[in-house]
Amino acid sequence: MANHQKDFLFVLIKSLSKSEKRQFKIFASRLETSSNTKFIELFNILDKSEVYDEKLILKSGIIQKVQLSNLKSYLYKQILVSIRLNIPSQNIRYQLREQMDFAVILYNKGLYKQSLKILDKTKQQALENDEKYMAYEIVEFEKLIESQYITRSIQGRADELVVQAKELNYRNTISSKLSNLSLQLYGIMLKTGYVKSDEEYKYIDDYFNRHIAKLDESKFGFREKYWFYNANLWRSFLVQDFLASYKFAYKWVQLFYDNPNMIYLNPVFFLKGNHYFLESLYMLKYTSNFKRYLNLLEETIADPKFPSNDNLASLSFLYVYNNKLNLHILEGTFAESEYLIPEILNKLKVHSEHLDEHHEMLFFYKIASIYFGNEKYNECINYLDKIINNKNLTMREDLMCFARLLSLIAHYELGKDYYLENHLKSTYKFLLKMNDLHEVQKEIIKFLRNLNNFYPADIKKEFKKMHARFVELEKNTYEKRAFLYLDIISWLESKIENRKIADIIKEKAKLNNR
């Protein structure tokens, strides 16, 4: 579970690597005087502490309570300065900002020609790496200097800068509009969820088309293409158009593989694109490509050129292991996947500071699904209870819903009729509170409530009836996503044919293997 320690300074210190702590102490030793040794003592106390304890700090006698807030702020700033001074030189954005700072220093000293020379070189580097916002800032600075540093070529130079400024401003405006659209679509997703009717579909479609109507994709550069694919992906997710999700997620990923230097400059965008692409392949049950691109993602992350920091390590773990579980669930290889569970639980502890509860609970749901596929129903229920009893998942009602439904089925498999009845009642109450209750959820509840009323000889017949009902529901655009959370059809087939659900899913995977 993510660490909810609220003290920012303590969390920052705990996030430092051994080398970063060593670098800070070397840096701090340069600042050390009789008046500021206290901030180094505070650093040492917090570094050795397991939890933030203000009483322990005050008990040490290094500072009075009224001074503690200012000392913490000062220490926080000095740690960031230390890290900033030791950022790897290969990070292009830091290089550009550093050169900009140098240009400002020279300008303030009246050394205009030297400042312009640095700015011109930095601008070329920014354009080569598609850093158009930085390039625009540089052009604006060049215009300021040229207005004060008169040269014989001022007229031609002025025209050149004006054209550059207009072009960069146009491209940055397009990127901004598309990133705004992407964020707005994501906001709609969080607020209302996926579309549930033709009316909602039309609203999203019209909203999207209004915002992209005047855009010419053929004129897009890397960044504009990236945001265009991003916005299209969120639109396709919202309307549950899995083929469109696949199409634009593929374009997103391929954009990076076609421009490999951008992978290392924008690693977070690269990782997210691969995750959405793999999710699209999972939704389409496109197993062969899923394996191929998951392997390619792991190879790229393992490349020594791929950037390394805490955030990227956590995201890499999240996306790679999430999709490793998805692959086993897709193929029905539940027994072969159990080795991943202790690895995941260990890595969840390692990355606890950087992952929120929603992602942790999603891992628990998939672990529960693995145990369910292996017919280890007690273990399955144990992980589902972690989700059901979590009171903080207000943004993931869908996960709470399907955790409860899978728990009901696991209780049925165990023959725990008393617990099943209690869970049915609580689950039904929970579902009634949900604003987007789907037919799939209603049918599962109704079916499980009636199971104990059937004569033993009639149960298989009822399973067949429900199977036919769910096969029809799976064809419904607004219902099919539910089957990705809970493969109720394969479970019903396992009951009808008196076979293991893993064998049913494996057979389907072989048929779907393209």
C-alpha positions as CSV (number, residue, x, y, z in Angstrom):
1,M,0.0,0.0,0.0
2,A,1.2,3.5,-0.8
3,N,2.8,5.3,2.2
4,H,0.5,8.1,3.4
5,Q,3.2,9.9,5.4
6,K,2.3,13.6,4.9
7,D,5.6,15.3,5.8
8,F,7.1,16.3,2.4
9,L,10.6,16.7,3.7
10,F,10.6,13.3,5.3
11,V,9.3,11.6,2.1
12,L,11.9,13.5,0.0
13,I,14.8,12.3,2.2
14,K,13.5,8.7,2.2
15,S,13.3,8.8,-1.6
16,L,17.0,9.6,-1.9
17,S,19.4,7.0,-3.2
18,K,22.7,6.3,-1.3
19,S,24.7,8.2,-3.9
20,E,22.2,11.2,-3.6
21,K,22.6,11.2,0.2
22,R,26.4,11.1,-0.2
23,Q,26.3,13.9,-2.8
24,F,24.1,16.0,-0.5
25,K,26.5,15.6,2.5
26,I,29.4,16.7,0.3
27,F,27.4,19.6,-1.0
28,A,26.2,20.5,2.6
29,S,29.8,20.5,3.9
30,R,30.6,23.4,1.6
31,L,27.8,25.4,3.2
32,E,28.5,24.3,6.8
33,T,29.2,27.1,9.3
34,S,28.5,27.5,13.0
35,S,25.1,29.1,12.1
36,N,23.8,26.4,9.8
37,T,25.0,23.0,11.1
38,K,21.4,22.5,12.4
39,F,20.0,21.6,9.0
40,I,22.6,18.9,8.6
41,E,21.7,17.5,12.0
42,L,18.1,17.5,11.1
43,F,18.9,15.7,7.8
44,N,20.7,13.0,9.8
45,I,17.8,12.6,12.3
46,L,15.2,12.2,9.6
47,D,17.4,9.9,7.5
48,K,17.8,7.5,10.4
49,S,14.1,7.6,11.4
50,E,11.6,5.0,10.3
51,V,8.6,7.4,10.6
52,Y,8.4,11.2,10.9
53,D,8.3,12.0,14.6
54,E,8.4,15.7,15.5
55,K,8.8,14.9,19.2
56,L,12.0,13.1,18.5
57,I,13.4,16.1,16.6
58,L,12.6,18.5,19.4
59,K,13.9,16.1,22.0
60,S,17.3,16.1,20.2
61,G,17.6,19.8,21.2
62,I,18.9,21.0,17.9
63,I,16.1,23.5,17.5
64,Q,13.0,25.0,19.1
65,K,9.5,24.3,17.9
66,V,8.9,27.8,16.5
67,Q,12.1,27.5,14.3
68,L,11.4,24.0,13.0
69,S,9.2,25.0,10.1
70,N,11.8,27.4,8.7
71,L,14.7,24.9,9.2
72,K,12.7,22.2,7.4
73,S,12.0,24.6,4.4
74,Y,15.7,25.5,4.2
75,L,16.8,21.8,4.3
76,Y,14.1,20.9,1.7
77,K,15.5,23.6,-0.7
78,Q,19.1,22.6,-0.2
79,I,18.4,18.9,-1.0
80,L,16.7,20.0,-4.2
81,V,19.7,22.2,-5.1
82,S,22.1,19.3,-4.4
83,I,20.1,17.0,-6.7
84,R,19.9,19.7,-9.4
85,L,23.7,20.1,-9.4
86,N,24.1,16.3,-9.9
87,I,21.6,15.7,-12.7
88,P,23.0,13.4,-15.5
89,S,24.5,15.5,-18.3
90,Q,22.6,13.5,-20.9
91,N,19.3,15.0,-19.9
92,I,18.6,17.3,-22.8
93,R,16.0,19.5,-21.0
94,Y,18.4,20.3,-18.2
95,Q,21.1,21.1,-20.8
96,L,18.8,23.5,-22.5
97,R,17.7,25.2,-19.3
98,E,21.3,25.5,-18.2
99,Q,22.3,27.2,-21.5
100,M,19.4,29.5,-21.2
101,D,20.6,30.5,-17.7
102,F,24.1,31.2,-19.1
103,A,22.6,33.3,-21.8
104,V,20.6,35.4,-19.2
105,I,23.8,35.9,-17.2
106,L,25.7,37.1,-20.3
107,Y,22.8,39.4,-21.3
108,N,22.7,40.9,-17.8
109,K,26.4,41.7,-18.1
110,G,25.8,43.5,-21.4
111,L,27.6,40.8,-23.4
112,Y,24.8,40.6,-26.1
113,K,26.9,38.9,-28.8
114,Q,28.0,36.1,-26.6
115,S,24.4,35.7,-25.3
116,L,23.0,35.5,-28.8
117,K,25.6,32.9,-29.8
118,I,24.6,30.6,-27.0
119,L,20.9,31.2,-27.7
120,D,21.2,30.3,-31.4
121,K,23.0,27.1,-30.6
122,T,20.6,26.2,-27.9
123,K,17.6,26.9,-30.2
124,Q,18.9,24.5,-32.8
125,Q,19.3,21.8,-30.2
126,A,15.8,22.5,-28.9
127,L,14.3,22.2,-32.4
128,E,16.2,19.0,-33.1
129,N,14.7,17.4,-30.0
130,D,11.2,18.8,-30.6
131,E,11.3,21.1,-27.6
132,K,9.2,23.8,-29.3
133,Y,8.1,25.5,-26.1
134,M,11.7,26.0,-25.1
135,A,12.6,27.1,-28.7
136,Y,9.8,29.7,-28.6
137,E,11.1,31.1,-25.3
138,I,14.5,31.4,-26.9
139,V,13.2,33.2,-30.0
140,E,11.4,35.7,-27.8
141,F,14.6,36.3,-25.8
142,E,16.5,36.7,-29.1
143,K,14.0,39.3,-30.2
144,L,14.6,41.2,-27.0
145,I,18.4,41.2,-27.4
146,E,18.3,42.1,-31.1
147,S,16.2,45.2,-30.3
148,Q,19.2,46.4,-28.1
149,Y,22.2,45.0,-30.0
150,I,22.2,46.8,-33.3
151,T,23.9,45.0,-36.3
152,R,24.0,45.6,-40.0
153,S,21.8,42.6,-40.6
154,I,19.1,43.6,-38.2
155,Q,16.3,43.8,-40.8
156,G,16.9,40.3,-42.2
157,R,17.4,39.0,-38.7
158,A,14.2,40.6,-37.5
159,D,12.2,39.0,-40.3
160,E,13.8,35.6,-39.6
161,L,12.9,35.8,-35.9
162,V,9.3,36.9,-36.6
163,V,8.8,34.0,-39.0
164,Q,10.2,31.5,-36.4
165,A,8.1,33.0,-33.6
166,K,4.9,32.7,-35.7
167,E,5.6,29.1,-36.7
168,L,6.6,28.0,-33.2
169,N,3.6,29.7,-31.7
170,Y,1.3,28.0,-34.2
171,R,2.7,24.6,-33.4
172,N,2.6,25.1,-29.7
173,T,-1.0,26.3,-29.9
174,I,-1.9,23.1,-31.7
175,S,-0.1,21.0,-29.1
176,S,-1.9,22.9,-26.3
177,K,-5.3,22.5,-27.9
178,L,-4.8,18.7,-28.4
179,S,-3.4,18.2,-24.9
180,N,-6.4,20.2,-23.5
181,L,-8.7,18.0,-25.4
182,S,-7.0,14.8,-24.1
183,L,-7.2,16.0,-20.5
184,Q,-10.9,17.0,-20.9
185,L,-11.8,13.6,-22.3
186,Y,-9.9,12.0,-19.4
187,G,-11.9,14.2,-17.0
188,I,-15.1,13.0,-18.6
189,M,-14.0,9.4,-18.1
190,L,-13.4,10.0,-14.4
191,K,-16.6,11.9,-13.9
192,T,-19.1,9.8,-15.9
193,G,-17.3,6.7,-17.0
194,Y,-17.7,4.9,-20.3
195,V,-20.6,5.8,-22.6
196,K,-23.7,3.7,-21.8
197,S,-26.1,4.7,-24.6
198,D,-26.2,6.0,-28.2
199,E,-27.0,9.5,-26.9
200,E,-23.9,9.6,-24.8
201,Y,-21.9,8.2,-27.7
202,K,-23.1,11.0,-30.0
203,Y,-22.3,13.6,-27.4
204,I,-18.7,12.4,-27.1
205,D,-18.3,12.1,-30.8
206,D,-19.6,15.6,-31.5
207,Y,-17.5,17.1,-28.7
208,F,-14.4,15.4,-30.1
209,N,-15.0,16.4,-33.7
210,R,-15.7,20.0,-32.9
211,H,-12.3,20.3,-31.3
212,I,-10.3,18.7,-34.1
213,A,-12.3,20.0,-37.1
214,K,-9.8,22.6,-38.3
215,L,-6.6,20.6,-37.6
216,D,-4.5,19.3,-40.5
217,E,-2.7,16.1,-39.4
218,S,-0.4,16.2,-42.4
219,K,1.3,19.3,-40.9
220,F,1.9,17.8,-37.5
221,G,5.4,17.3,-36.0
222,F,6.3,14.7,-33.4
223,R,4.6,16.5,-30.4
224,E,1.4,17.4,-32.3
225,K,1.1,13.8,-33.5
226,Y,1.6,12.5,-30.0
227,W,-1.2,14.6,-28.5
228,F,-3.4,13.9,-31.5
229,Y,-3.1,10.1,-31.0
230,N,-3.5,10.6,-27.2
231,A,-6.8,12.5,-27.7
232,N,-8.1,9.9,-30.2
233,L,-7.2,7.1,-27.8
234,W,-9.2,8.7,-24.9
235,R,-12.1,9.2,-27.3
236,S,-12.1,5.6,-28.4
237,F,-11.8,4.4,-24.8
238,L,-14.8,6.5,-23.8
239,V,-17.0,5.1,-26.5
240,Q,-15.6,1.6,-26.1
241,D,-14.4,1.3,-29.6
242,F,-11.6,-1.3,-29.1
243,L,-10.4,-1.3,-32.7
244,A,-9.9,2.5,-32.7
245,S,-8.1,2.2,-29.3
246,Y,-5.8,-0.4,-30.9
247,K,-5.3,1.8,-34.0
248,F,-4.3,5.0,-32.2
249,A,-2.4,3.3,-29.4
250,Y,-0.3,1.5,-32.1
251,K,0.3,4.9,-33.9
252,W,1.4,6.3,-30.5
253,V,3.9,3.5,-29.8
254,Q,5.1,3.4,-33.4
255,L,5.8,7.1,-33.3
256,F,8.3,6.5,-30.6
257,Y,9.9,3.5,-32.2
258,D,10.3,5.5,-35.5
259,N,11.9,8.3,-33.4
260,P,14.1,6.4,-30.9
261,N,15.7,9.5,-29.5
262,M,12.3,10.6,-28.3
263,I,12.0,7.4,-26.2
264,Y,14.8,8.6,-24.0
265,L,13.7,12.2,-24.0
266,N,10.0,11.4,-23.2
267,P,10.2,8.0,-21.3
268,V,6.9,8.5,-19.4
269,F,4.9,9.1,-22.6
270,F,6.6,6.1,-24.1
271,L,5.7,3.8,-21.2
272,K,2.1,5.0,-21.0
273,G,1.7,4.5,-24.8
274,N,2.9,1.0,-24.5
275,H,0.6,0.3,-21.6
276,Y,-2.5,1.6,-23.5
277,F,-1.4,-0.4,-26.6
278,L,-1.1,-3.6,-24.6
279,E,-4.4,-2.9,-22.9
280,S,-6.0,-2.5,-26.4
281,L,-4.5,-5.8,-27.5
282,Y,-5.8,-7.4,-24.3
283,M,-9.3,-6.1,-25.0
284,L,-9.1,-7.5,-28.6
285,K,-7.5,-10.8,-27.3
286,Y,-4.7,-10.3,-29.8
287,T,-2.3,-12.7,-28.1
288,S,0.6,-12.9,-30.5
289,N,1.1,-9.2,-30.8
290,F,0.6,-8.8,-27.1
291,K,3.6,-11.1,-26.4
292,R,5.7,-9.4,-29.1
293,Y,5.2,-5.9,-27.8
294,L,5.4,-6.8,-24.2
295,N,8.8,-8.4,-24.9
296,L,9.9,-5.3,-26.9
297,L,8.9,-3.0,-24.0
298,E,10.9,-5.1,-21.6
299,E,14.0,-5.0,-23.9
300,T,13.7,-1.2,-24.3
301,I,13.5,-0.6,-20.6
302,A,16.5,-2.9,-20.1
303,D,18.6,-0.9,-22.6
304,P,21.4,1.0,-20.8
305,K,20.3,4.1,-22.7
306,F,16.8,4.1,-21.2
307,P,16.7,6.8,-18.4
308,S,16.7,5.7,-14.8
309,N,15.0,7.3,-11.9
310,D,12.5,6.4,-9.1
311,N,9.4,7.5,-11.1
312,L,10.4,5.5,-14.2
313,A,11.3,2.4,-12.1
314,S,7.8,2.5,-10.5
315,L,6.0,3.0,-13.8
316,S,8.0,0.3,-15.5
317,F,7.1,-2.1,-12.7
318,L,3.4,-1.1,-12.9
319,Y,3.0,-1.5,-16.6
320,V,5.2,-4.5,-17.2
321,Y,3.9,-6.7,-14.4
322,N,0.3,-5.6,-14.9
323,N,0.6,-6.8,-18.5
324,K,2.4,-10.0,-17.5
325,L,-0.6,-10.9,-15.4
326,N,-2.9,-9.9,-18.3
327,L,-1.1,-12.2,-20.6
328,H,-1.5,-15.2,-18.3
329,I,-5.2,-14.3,-17.8
330,L,-5.6,-14.0,-21.6
331,E,-4.0,-17.4,-22.2
332,G,-5.5,-19.2,-19.2
333,T,-2.1,-20.1,-17.9
334,F,-3.0,-19.5,-14.3
335,A,-0.8,-22.2,-12.8
336,E,2.2,-21.0,-14.7
337,S,1.7,-17.4,-13.4
338,E,1.7,-17.9,-9.7
339,Y,5.5,-17.3,-9.5
340,L,4.7,-13.7,-10.3
341,I,2.7,-13.1,-7.1
342,P,5.5,-13.0,-4.6
343,E,7.5,-10.9,-7.0
344,I,4.7,-8.4,-7.4
345,L,4.0,-8.2,-3.6
346,N,7.7,-7.5,-3.0
347,K,7.9,-4.8,-5.6
348,L,4.7,-3.2,-4.3
349,K,6.6,-2.6,-1.1
350,V,9.6,-1.2,-2.9
351,H,7.6,1.2,-5.0
352,S,5.0,2.0,-2.3
353,E,5.9,5.7,-2.3
354,H,5.2,6.1,-6.0
355,L,2.0,4.0,-6.5
356,D,-1.5,4.9,-5.4
357,E,-4.0,2.6,-3.8
358,H,-6.0,2.2,-7.0
359,H,-3.1,0.6,-8.8
360,E,-2.3,-1.6,-5.8
361,M,-6.0,-2.8,-5.7
362,L,-5.9,-3.5,-9.4
363,F,-2.9,-5.8,-8.8
364,F,-4.9,-7.5,-6.0
365,Y,-7.9,-8.1,-8.4
366,K,-5.7,-9.7,-11.0
367,I,-3.9,-11.8,-8.4
368,A,-7.4,-12.9,-7.2
369,S,-8.3,-13.7,-10.8
370,I,-5.2,-15.9,-11.1
371,Y,-6.1,-17.8,-7.9
372,F,-9.7,-18.2,-9.1
373,G,-8.4,-19.7,-12.4
374,N,-6.4,-22.1,-10.3
375,E,-9.4,-23.0,-8.3
376,K,-7.8,-21.7,-5.1
377,Y,-10.9,-19.9,-4.0
378,N,-9.9,-19.1,-0.4
379,E,-6.8,-17.3,-1.6
380,C,-8.9,-15.6,-4.3
381,I,-11.4,-14.3,-1.6
382,N,-8.6,-13.1,0.6
383,Y,-7.3,-10.7,-2.1
384,L,-10.8,-9.6,-3.1
385,D,-11.6,-8.8,0.5
386,K,-8.6,-6.3,0.5
387,I,-10.5,-4.5,-2.3
388,I,-14.0,-4.8,-0.9
389,N,-12.9,-3.5,2.6
390,N,-11.0,-0.6,1.2
391,K,-12.9,2.7,1.8
392,N,-10.8,4.9,-0.4
393,L,-11.6,3.6,-3.9
394,T,-14.2,6.2,-4.8
395,M,-12.7,6.6,-8.2
396,R,-12.9,2.9,-9.1
397,E,-16.4,1.8,-8.4
398,D,-16.1,-0.6,-11.3
399,L,-13.2,-2.4,-9.6
400,M,-15.2,-2.6,-6.3
401,C,-18.2,-3.9,-8.2
402,F,-16.4,-6.8,-10.0
403,A,-14.4,-7.7,-6.9
404,R,-17.7,-8.3,-5.2
405,L,-19.2,-10.3,-8.0
406,L,-16.1,-12.5,-8.4
407,S,-16.1,-13.0,-4.6
408,L,-19.8,-14.2,-4.9
409,I,-18.8,-16.8,-7.5
410,A,-15.8,-17.9,-5.4
411,H,-18.1,-18.4,-2.4
412,Y,-20.5,-20.4,-4.5
413,E,-17.6,-22.6,-5.7
414,L,-16.6,-23.2,-2.1
415,G,-20.2,-24.2,-1.2
416,K,-20.4,-21.5,1.5
417,D,-24.2,-20.9,1.2
418,Y,-24.5,-18.9,4.4
419,Y,-21.7,-16.5,3.4
420,L,-23.0,-16.4,-0.1
421,E,-26.4,-15.2,1.1
422,N,-24.9,-12.4,3.2
423,H,-22.6,-11.4,0.3
424,L,-25.5,-11.4,-2.1
425,K,-27.4,-8.9,0.1
426,S,-24.4,-6.6,0.7
427,T,-23.4,-6.7,-3.0
428,Y,-26.9,-6.0,-4.2
429,K,-27.1,-2.9,-1.8
430,F,-23.7,-1.7,-3.1
431,L,-24.7,-2.1,-6.8
432,L,-27.9,-0.2,-6.2
433,K,-25.8,2.8,-5.1
434,M,-23.9,2.7,-8.3
435,N,-25.0,5.1,-11.0
436,D,-23.9,3.0,-13.9
437,L,-25.2,-0.5,-13.1
438,H,-25.0,-2.6,-16.3
439,E,-27.2,-5.5,-17.5
440,V,-24.3,-7.9,-17.0
441,Q,-24.1,-7.0,-13.3
442,K,-27.8,-7.3,-12.8
443,E,-28.0,-10.7,-14.5
444,I,-25.1,-12.1,-12.5
445,I,-26.8,-11.1,-9.2
446,K,-30.2,-12.4,-10.3
447,F,-28.6,-15.7,-11.4
448,L,-26.7,-16.3,-8.2
449,R,-29.7,-15.4,-6.0
450,N,-31.7,-18.1,-7.8
451,L,-29.1,-20.8,-7.9
452,N,-30.1,-22.3,-4.5
453,N,-33.8,-22.5,-5.7
454,F,-33.0,-24.8,-8.6
455,Y,-33.3,-28.6,-8.3
456,P,-29.9,-30.3,-8.8
457,A,-31.1,-31.9,-12.0
458,D,-32.0,-28.5,-13.4
459,I,-28.8,-26.6,-12.6
460,K,-27.0,-27.5,-15.8
461,K,-30.0,-26.4,-17.8
462,E,-30.0,-23.0,-16.0
463,F,-26.3,-22.6,-16.6
464,K,-27.0,-23.1,-20.3
465,K,-29.8,-20.5,-20.3
466,M,-27.5,-18.0,-18.6
467,H,-24.7,-18.8,-21.0
468,A,-27.0,-17.9,-24.0
469,R,-28.0,-14.7,-22.2
470,F,-24.4,-13.6,-21.6
471,V,-23.3,-14.5,-25.1
472,E,-26.0,-12.0,-26.4
473,L,-24.9,-9.3,-23.9
474,E,-21.3,-9.6,-25.0
475,K,-22.3,-8.4,-28.4
476,N,-23.7,-5.2,-26.9
477,T,-21.2,-2.4,-27.4
478,Y,-22.0,-0.9,-24.0
479,E,-21.8,-4.2,-22.1
480,K,-18.8,-6.0,-23.6
481,R,-16.2,-4.2,-21.4
482,A,-17.7,-6.0,-18.3
483,F,-16.5,-9.3,-19.7
484,L,-12.9,-8.1,-19.6
485,Y,-13.1,-7.8,-15.8
486,L,-15.0,-11.1,-15.3
487,D,-15.0,-13.9,-17.8
488,I,-18.4,-15.1,-16.7
489,I,-19.0,-16.9,-20.1
490,S,-15.9,-19.2,-19.6
491,W,-17.0,-19.9,-16.1
492,L,-20.5,-20.9,-17.2
493,E,-18.9,-23.1,-19.9
494,S,-16.7,-24.8,-17.3
495,K,-19.8,-25.6,-15.2
496,I,-21.8,-26.9,-18.2
497,E,-19.0,-29.1,-19.5
498,N,-17.7,-30.0,-16.1
499,R,-14.2,-28.9,-16.9
500,K,-11.6,-26.5,-15.4
501,I,-12.0,-22.9,-16.4
502,A,-8.3,-22.7,-17.2
503,D,-8.7,-25.4,-19.9
504,I,-11.7,-23.6,-21.4
505,I,-9.7,-20.3,-21.6
506,K,-6.6,-22.1,-23.0
507,E,-8.7,-23.5,-25.9
508,K,-10.2,-20.2,-26.7
509,A,-6.7,-18.5,-26.6
510,K,-5.4,-21.0,-29.2
511,L,-8.4,-20.3,-31.5
512,N,-7.9,-16.5,-31.0
513,N,-4.1,-16.7,-31.4
514,R,-3.4,-14.5,-34.4
